[in-house]
Amino acid sequence: MLFVAALFVSCLVTLGMMVFAWQRRDVRTAPAIAVLMGGLSWWTFCYALLILHIRHPDVVPTLFNDPLFWFRLMFVGVSVLPAALIIFVLQYTGYRQRIGLRLIGLVAVIPTLCMIANFTEGFGHQWFMGDFEPGGESVFKGGPAFWLHTLYSYIVMFIAYFLLIRFAIQNPQYRRQALLFLAGNMVVLILNVVTIMQWMPESWGKLDLSPFGFVVASMIMALNIRREGFLDLMPVARSLVFERMADGVLVTDTRGRLLDQNPAAQALFTRAGVDMSRGRLLQEALPGMFQGGRPAEELTLQPPGDEARRPWQLNVRRTELRNRRSQVKGYVYGFRDVTELKEVEDSLRQQLADNEALRRALKEESIRDPLTGLYNRRWLDEVLEQEIPRALREQQPLSFCVMDLDHFKQVNDNWGHDVGDRILVALARLLTEGSRKHDVAARFGGEEFVLVLPGLDATRGREVVERLLKAFSELDFGAGGPDNLTFSAGLAVVPDHASDRENLFKMADRALYRAKEAGRNRVVVQDIA
């Protein structure tokens, strides 16, 4: 009875694992584990009832007048295990993502045929059971169908174990998880082999030790769940990632021949009218992608039959595929459609250019006199803050000239402000055209103008201003304006007269005042103190 109690404990443990797995059935591999644990639980439960039936037929009676009923029923659970195991391993290791009816039917062919033989009498009985009768002295040796199922089960298990070991080697992050699951299954396999081959001591009788392996396997799985996150932290197969990536991916060999492509790449290049047949040279399919034998960072594809449509812009990345000896065995090309991003970038770039143009226009408006187009006093102050220190640092002169139109109030009174404005514009144009590119002409206010002449001493600065004065006096404003207009000018020089902006203005103003007192229509250079 102690042995039967142990079997029921094993049944409950595996049943609990089945429920735990089924509660996590949203995980891709969990349903297969639930079926696997359910098969183990069913096997153990029926085996416990079989023993009770043999030893206490009054407690567990024969059903359907079949003395082998519990024995036959037990093999339902046995037949489920190999199929559930291989399906789980295929999904877990990433060799198969979707388990369809075709695969289920393939792995279920032999178990189904054996179950048919198991539940039939006559020839089927002999074919599966052999001469075995429960409760007798004979040891169960099984018929051809039983051994066919056993061989099938072991082949399936060894394939599953091979895949698990290979997966554990290639994926260190899941190695402990995979090896723990493998260890639990190996315990069941070993005890099952011991039972089938009758390698147990005679004192143990004809017991099946496999269910006790289920307990060990369940305890190891519980440890796997607790320590390694089994059924919670499951590997995502590389093939699944490859198939579902939003970016297009092409795989080539070292010669550039196309080996594989994911659905995203196939859809992308099909829409672009590019032939991506297996074995085709990528450089022939996408000649615009290569520059000097190396892939460019961007590829442009023109949609077929629509020249007016904006081309697709693809970002390109190439990764080398290397073996364990670091030898290049192929290349992976990733293509990301950045057309919309480029459109946004172009829009932002245009917006920035427009903003910069607007900023420059606003700055020009803020530093320009609206009537004459010359710089205003604000910009003049900034220029002097830069040019005076530069002149002192480079020990070069800087001439600063203040000009004031002579008798300009009479011009406005006699000819009107429209004519006066026309005269101011004419003088501004003369100052601009008659000075060098790096000279600065500004309207200081009203009829006062300023010239900043970097690099010119008093003598050369005076020559420039006198030439402008002569040219201005010769301007003809026609019948609608005055003749022979003149201006007075005062000139000061850095560093002879001043070394800062405030004193430079004062010195130039004093010289201008002297020019006015001396009869106007002249240029006066401030005396050196």
Protein Blocks (a to p, Z undefined) as FASTA:
>chain_A
ZZmmmmmmmmmmmmmmmmmmmmmmmpmklmmmmmmmmmmmmmmmmmmmmmmmmmmmmlmc
cehhiaklmmmmmmmmmmmmmmmmmmmmmmmnopafbdcfklmmmmmmmmmmmmmmmmpg
hjlmmmmnomadehiabdcebpfklmmmmmmmmmmmmmmmmmmmmmmmmmmmlmmmmmmm
mmmmmmmmmmmmmmmnopacfklojadfklmmmmmmmmmmmmmmmmnopoklccddfklm
mmmpmbdcddddfkopafbdcfklmmmmmmnopacbehiafklmmmmlpgghiacfbdcd
ddehilkbccddddddddddddfkopafbdcdddddfklmmmmmmmmmmmmmmmmmmmmm
mmmmmmpcfklopacfklmmmmmmmmmmmmmmnopacdddddddehklmmmmmnojklmm
mmmmmmmmmmmmmpcfkbccddfbhjbccdddehiafklmmmmmmmmmmmmmmpcebjmb
cehiacdddddddfkloccfklmmmmmmmmmmmmmmnngaiacddddZZ
